[in-house]
Amino acid sequence: MSDVENQDLKGGHPPAQKVGGMRVVQHKPPKEEKIASPAKPTEEEIEEFGEEKKEKKADMVVSGAKTGESDAFPKAAVQSFHEKPMPTHQMGASNKPKIIQQPKK
């Protein structure tokens, strides 16, 4: 049974549907399942368990040295990398006539 199913698969997917020699697109239906956000704790739960604090991403330690995006990529360096440099000289318009060789009437 599984041998028959495996033979019909091409690259782990069923082969493309063709009509008249052209491939037909088959869109998957959108998933309607949504992930619900966790409910907010009540005052009793806060008293019992304490408040939940969001933890910042801790710097990782690799071979005894701290690694982190803020150390590796300072804001000033990233900003200067993304800014386009302004031109120092303004290019003037060319006074040379544009000649296109075309046959005359």
Backbone as JSON Lines, residues from 0, in Angstrom:
{"i":0,"aa":"M","n":[0.82,-1.18,0.0],"ca":[0.0,0.0,0.0],"c":[0.88,1.25,0.0]}
{"i":1,"aa":"S","n":[1.9,1.31,0.89],"ca":[2.76,2.48,0.96],"c":[3.64,2.59,-0.29]}
{"i":2,"aa":"D","n":[3.95,1.46,-0.94],"ca":[4.74,1.49,-2.17],"c":[4.0,2.23,-3.27]}
{"i":3,"aa":"V","n":[2.7,2.04,-3.35],"ca":[1.9,2.7,-4.38],"c":[1.87,4.21,-4.12]}
{"i":4,"aa":"E","n":[1.76,4.62,-2.86],"ca":[1.73,6.04,-2.53],"c":[3.09,6.69,-2.79]}
{"i":5,"aa":"N","n":[4.18,6.0,-2.5],"ca":[5.52,6.56,-2.7],"c":[5.84,6.72,-4.18]}
{"i":6,"aa":"Q","n":[5.3,5.87,-5.02],"ca":[5.57,5.98,-6.44],"c":[4.9,7.21,-7.05]}
{"i":7,"aa":"D","n":[3.79,7.62,-6.52],"ca":[3.07,8.77,-7.05],"c":[3.7,10.1,-6.61]}
{"i":8,"aa":"L","n":[4.6,10.08,-5.65],"ca":[5.19,11.31,-5.15],"c":[6.41,11.69,-5.96]}
{"i":9,"aa":"K","n":[6.55,12.99,-6.22],"ca":[7.74,13.52,-6.9],"c":[8.36,14.54,-5.96]}
{"i":10,"aa":"G","n":[9.49,14.22,-5.39],"ca":[10.14,15.13,-4.46],"c":[9.36,15.29,-3.18]}
{"i":11,"aa":"G","n":[8.63,14.26,-2.77],"ca":[7.85,14.32,-1.55],"c":[6.48,14.94,-1.73]}
{"i":12,"aa":"H","n":[6.15,15.35,-2.97],"ca":[4.87,15.97,-3.26],"c":[4.2,15.22,-4.41]}
{"i":13,"aa":"P","n":[2.89,15.28,-4.5],"ca":[2.24,14.67,-5.65],"c":[2.64,15.42,-6.92]}
{"i":14,"aa":"P","n":[2.65,14.75,-8.07],"ca":[3.07,15.43,-9.3],"c":[2.12,16.56,-9.66]}
{"i":15,"aa":"A","n":[2.62,17.5,-10.49],"ca":[1.84,18.66,-10.86],"c":[0.62,18.25,-11.67]}
{"i":16,"aa":"Q","n":[-0.47,18.96,-11.44],"ca":[-1.71,18.72,-12.2],"c":[-1.57,19.43,-13.53]}
{"i":17,"aa":"K","n":[-1.78,18.71,-14.63],"ca":[-1.66,19.31,-15.95],"c":[-2.98,19.18,-16.69]}
{"i":18,"aa":"V","n":[-3.35,20.27,-17.36],"ca":[-4.55,20.28,-18.19],"c":[-4.14,20.87,-19.52]}
{"i":19,"aa":"G","n":[-4.26,20.09,-20.57],"ca":[-3.89,20.58,-21.9],"c":[-2.41,20.89,-22.02]}
{"i":20,"aa":"G","n":[-1.57,20.16,-21.29],"ca":[-0.14,20.36,-21.37],"c":[0.37,21.52,-20.51]}
{"i":21,"aa":"M","n":[-0.51,22.24,-19.82],"ca":[-0.1,23.35,-18.98],"c":[-0.34,22.98,-17.52]}
{"i":22,"aa":"R","n":[0.56,23.44,-16.66],"ca":[0.39,23.18,-15.23],"c":[-0.73,24.04,-14.66]}
{"i":23,"aa":"V","n":[-1.49,23.47,-13.74],"ca":[-2.58,24.18,-13.1],"c":[-2.19,24.4,-11.64]}
{"i":24,"aa":"V","n":[-2.3,25.65,-11.18],"ca":[-1.94,25.99,-9.82],"c":[-3.05,25.55,-8.88]}
{"i":25,"aa":"Q","n":[-2.66,24.88,-7.81],"ca":[-3.63,24.48,-6.8],"c":[-3.2,25.12,-5.49]}
{"i":26,"aa":"H","n":[-3.93,26.15,-5.09],"ca":[-3.6,26.85,-3.85],"c":[-4.15,26.08,-2.67]}
{"i":27,"aa":"K","n":[-3.36,26.05,-1.6],"ca":[-3.82,25.4,-0.38],"c":[-4.8,26.33,0.32]}
{"i":28,"aa":"P","n":[-5.86,25.8,0.9],"ca":[-6.8,26.67,1.61],"c":[-6.13,27.26,2.85]}
{"i":29,"aa":"P","n":[-6.43,28.52,3.18],"ca":[-5.8,29.13,4.36],"c":[-6.28,28.45,5.63]}
{"i":30,"aa":"K","n":[-5.35,28.35,6.57],"ca":[-5.68,27.71,7.84],"c":[-6.45,28.71,8.69]}
{"i":31,"aa":"E","n":[-7.56,28.28,9.24],"ca":[-8.38,29.16,10.06],"c":[-8.02,29.04,11.53]}
{"i":32,"aa":"E","n":[-7.14,28.13,11.85],"ca":[-6.75,27.92,13.23],"c":[-5.84,29.06,13.67]}
{"i":33,"aa":"K","n":[-6.24,29.77,14.7],"ca":[-5.44,30.88,15.21],"c":[-4.96,30.54,16.61]}
{"i":34,"aa":"I","n":[-3.77,31.0,16.9],"ca":[-3.2,30.75,18.22],"c":[-3.74,31.8,19.17]}
{"i":35,"aa":"A","n":[-4.37,31.34,20.23],"ca":[-4.95,32.26,21.21],"c":[-3.85,32.76,22.15]}
{"i":36,"aa":"S","n":[-3.9,34.04,22.46],"ca":[-2.91,34.58,23.39],"c":[-3.25,34.11,24.79]}
{"i":37,"aa":"P","n":[-2.25,33.93,25.63],"ca":[-2.53,33.46,26.99],"c":[-3.36,34.47,27.76]}
{"i":38,"aa":"A","n":[-4.24,33.96,28.59],"ca":[-5.12,34.83,29.37],"c":[-4.31,35.6,30.4]}
{"i":39,"aa":"K","n":[-4.78,36.82,30.7],"ca":[-4.08,37.63,31.7],"c":[-4.37,37.06,33.08]}
{"i":40,"aa":"P","n":[-3.36,37.01,33.92],"ca":[-3.58,36.46,35.26],"c":[-4.43,37.39,36.11]}
{"i":41,"aa":"T","n":[-5.23,36.79,36.96],"ca":[-6.07,37.58,37.86],"c":[-5.23,38.04,39.05]}
{"i":42,"aa":"E","n":[-5.85,38.88,39.89],"ca":[-5.12,39.4,41.05],"c":[-4.74,38.28,42.01]}
{"i":43,"aa":"E","n":[-5.61,37.28,42.14],"ca":[-5.3,36.16,43.03],"c":[-4.09,35.38,42.53]}
{"i":44,"aa":"E","n":[-4.04,35.17,41.22],"ca":[-2.91,34.44,40.65],"c":[-1.61,35.24,40.8]}
{"i":45,"aa":"I","n":[-1.7,36.56,40.66],"ca":[-0.51,37.39,40.81],"c":[0.01,37.3,42.24]}
{"i":46,"aa":"E","n":[-0.92,37.32,43.21],"ca":[-0.5,37.21,44.61],"c":[0.11,35.85,44.89]}
{"i":47,"aa":"E","n":[-0.48,34.8,44.29],"ca":[-0.03,33.44,44.57],"c":[1.31,33.12,43.88]}
{"i":48,"aa":"F","n":[1.41,33.46,42.6],"ca":[2.59,33.07,41.83],"c":[3.56,34.21,41.59]}
{"i":49,"aa":"G","n":[3.14,35.43,41.75],"ca":[4.0,36.58,41.47],"c":[3.78,37.05,40.05]}
{"i":50,"aa":"E","n":[4.34,38.21,39.75],"ca":[4.17,38.78,38.42],"c":[5.13,38.13,37.44]}
{"i":51,"aa":"E","n":[4.66,38.03,36.19],"ca":[5.52,37.49,35.14],"c":[6.32,38.64,34.56]}
{"i":52,"aa":"K","n":[7.6,38.49,34.53],"ca":[8.46,39.52,33.97],"c":[9.03,38.98,32.66]}
{"i":53,"aa":"K","n":[8.97,39.84,31.66],"ca":[9.53,39.44,30.37],"c":[11.05,39.55,30.47]}
{"i":54,"aa":"E","n":[11.7,38.48,30.09],"ca":[13.15,38.45,30.17],"c":[13.74,38.98,28.87]}
{"i":55,"aa":"K","n":[14.78,39.77,28.99],"ca":[15.49,40.23,27.82],"c":[16.34,39.08,27.29]}
{"i":56,"aa":"K","n":[16.68,39.19,26.02],"ca":[17.57,38.18,25.47],"c":[18.93,38.32,26.14]}
{"i":57,"aa":"A","n":[19.33,37.29,26.8],"ca":[20.6,37.33,27.51],"c":[21.74,37.14,26.52]}
{"i":58,"aa":"D","n":[22.85,37.79,26.8],"ca":[24.02,37.59,25.96],"c":[24.49,36.16,26.13]}
{"i":59,"aa":"M","n":[24.82,35.55,25.02],"ca":[25.29,34.17,25.05],"c":[26.79,34.18,25.34]}
{"i":60,"aa":"V","n":[27.25,33.13,25.97],"ca":[28.67,33.0,26.25],"c":[29.2,31.87,25.38]}
{"i":61,"aa":"V","n":[30.1,32.22,24.47],"ca":[30.71,31.25,23.58],"c":[32.2,31.26,23.83]}
{"i":62,"aa":"S","n":[32.76,30.15,24.24],"ca":[34.18,30.01,24.54],"c":[34.64,31.04,25.57]}
{"i":63,"aa":"G","n":[33.78,31.35,26.51],"ca":[34.15,32.26,27.58],"c":[34.0,33.72,27.24]}
{"i":64,"aa":"A","n":[33.57,34.05,25.99],"ca":[33.4,35.44,25.6],"c":[31.92,35.72,25.37]}
{"i":65,"aa":"K","n":[31.47,36.89,25.82],"ca":[30.07,37.25,25.63],"c":[29.84,37.62,24.17]}
{"i":66,"aa":"T","n":[28.7,37.19,23.67],"ca":[28.31,37.56,22.32],"c":[26.93,38.17,22.39]}
{"i":67,"aa":"G","n":[26.7,39.16,21.61],"ca":[25.39,39.81,21.58],"c":[25.34,40.76,20.4]}
{"i":68,"aa":"E","n":[24.14,41.02,19.93],"ca":[23.99,41.9,18.79],"c":[24.43,43.32,19.1]}
{"i":69,"aa":"S","n":[24.17,43.79,20.31],"ca":[24.51,45.17,20.63],"c":[26.02,45.38,20.64]}
{"i":70,"aa":"D","n":[26.77,44.37,21.05],"ca":[28.23,44.5,21.05],"c":[28.8,44.36,19.66]}
{"i":71,"aa":"A","n":[28.26,43.41,18.89],"ca":[28.8,43.14,17.56],"c":[28.39,44.2,16.55]}
{"i":72,"aa":"F","n":[27.18,44.74,16.71],"ca":[26.66,45.71,15.75],"c":[26.18,46.96,16.48]}
{"i":73,"aa":"P","n":[27.06,47.91,16.78],"ca":[26.62,49.14,17.44],"c":[25.69,49.94,16.52]}
{"i":74,"aa":"K","n":[24.78,50.72,17.12],"ca":[23.79,51.46,16.34],"c":[24.43,52.41,15.34]}
{"i":75,"aa":"A","n":[25.48,53.1,15.74],"ca":[26.12,54.07,14.85],"c":[26.72,53.37,13.63]}
{"i":76,"aa":"A","n":[27.31,52.2,13.82],"ca":[27.91,51.49,12.7],"c":[26.85,50.99,11.73]}
{"i":77,"aa":"V","n":[25.75,50.49,12.26],"ca":[24.67,50.0,11.39],"c":[24.05,51.16,10.63]}
{"i":78,"aa":"Q","n":[23.84,52.29,11.31],"ca":[23.23,53.45,10.67],"c":[24.12,53.97,9.55]}
{"i":79,"aa":"S","n":[25.43,54.07,9.79],"ca":[26.33,54.57,8.76],"c":[26.41,53.6,7.58]}
{"i":80,"aa":"F","n":[26.24,52.33,7.84],"ca":[26.27,51.34,6.76],"c":[25.04,51.47,5.87]}
{"i":81,"aa":"H","n":[23.89,51.8,6.45],"ca":[22.65,51.87,5.69],"c":[22.44,53.2,4.98]}
{"i":82,"aa":"E","n":[23.13,54.25,5.42],"ca":[22.95,55.55,4.79],"c":[23.71,55.61,3.48]}
{"i":83,"aa":"K","n":[23.06,56.19,2.47],"ca":[23.7,56.34,1.16],"c":[24.56,57.6,1.19]}
{"i":84,"aa":"P","n":[25.8,57.53,0.73],"ca":[26.65,58.72,0.76],"c":[26.16,59.77,-0.24]}
{"i":85,"aa":"M","n":[26.27,61.03,0.15],"ca":[25.87,62.13,-0.73],"c":[27.0,62.4,-1.72]}
{"i":86,"aa":"P","n":[26.66,62.74,-2.96],"ca":[27.7,63.03,-3.94],"c":[28.43,64.32,-3.59]}
{"i":87,"aa":"T","n":[29.75,64.35,-3.86],"ca":[30.54,65.54,-3.53],"c":[30.51,66.54,-4.68]}
{"i":88,"aa":"H","n":[30.39,66.1,-5.9],"ca":[30.35,66.99,-7.07],"c":[29.03,66.79,-7.79]}
{"i":89,"aa":"Q","n":[28.5,67.91,-8.33],"ca":[27.27,67.83,-9.1],"c":[27.66,67.71,-10.56]}
{"i":90,"aa":"M","n":[27.15,66.69,-11.2],"ca":[27.45,66.48,-12.6],"c":[26.62,67.45,-13.44]}
{"i":91,"aa":"G","n":[27.28,68.22,-14.27],"ca":[26.58,69.18,-15.13],"c":[26.0,68.48,-16.35]}
{"i":92,"aa":"A","n":[25.06,69.15,-16.97],"ca":[24.44,68.61,-18.18],"c":[25.45,68.65,-19.32]}
{"i":93,"aa":"S","n":[25.45,67.64,-20.14],"ca":[26.38,67.56,-21.25],"c":[25.88,68.43,-22.4]}
{"i":94,"aa":"N","n":[26.76,69.31,-22.94],"ca":[26.39,70.16,-24.07],"c":[26.62,69.46,-25.4]}
{"i":95,"aa":"K","n":[27.16,68.29,-25.37],"ca":[27.46,67.55,-26.57],"c":[26.14,67.09,-27.22]}
{"i":96,"aa":"P","n":[25.95,67.29,-28.51],"ca":[24.7,66.84,-29.14],"c":[24.65,65.32,-29.21]}
{"i":97,"aa":"K","n":[23.48,64.82,-29.01],"ca":[23.3,63.37,-29.09],"c":[23.05,62.99,-30.54]}
{"i":98,"aa":"I","n":[23.95,62.23,-31.09],"ca":[23.85,61.85,-32.5],"c":[23.41,60.4,-32.58]}
{"i":99,"aa":"I","n":[22.29,60.18,-33.23],"ca":[21.8,58.83,-33.48],"c":[21.85,58.65,-34.99]}
{"i":100,"aa":"Q","n":[22.62,57.7,-35.47],"ca":[22.74,57.51,-36.91],"c":[21.51,56.8,-37.42]}
{"i":101,"aa":"Q","n":[20.7,57.56,-38.14],"ca":[19.49,57.01,-38.74],"c":[19.44,57.46,-40.2]}
{"i":102,"aa":"P","n":[18.82,56.67,-41.02],"ca":[18.7,57.08,-42.42],"c":[17.77,58.29,-42.55]}
{"i":103,"aa":"K","n":[18.1,59.18,-43.47],"ca":[17.25,60.36,-43.71],"c":[16.23,60.03,-44.77]}
{"i":104,"aa":"K","n":[15.15,60.79,-44.79],"ca":[14.08,60.55,-45.76],"c":[14.51,60.93,-47.13]}
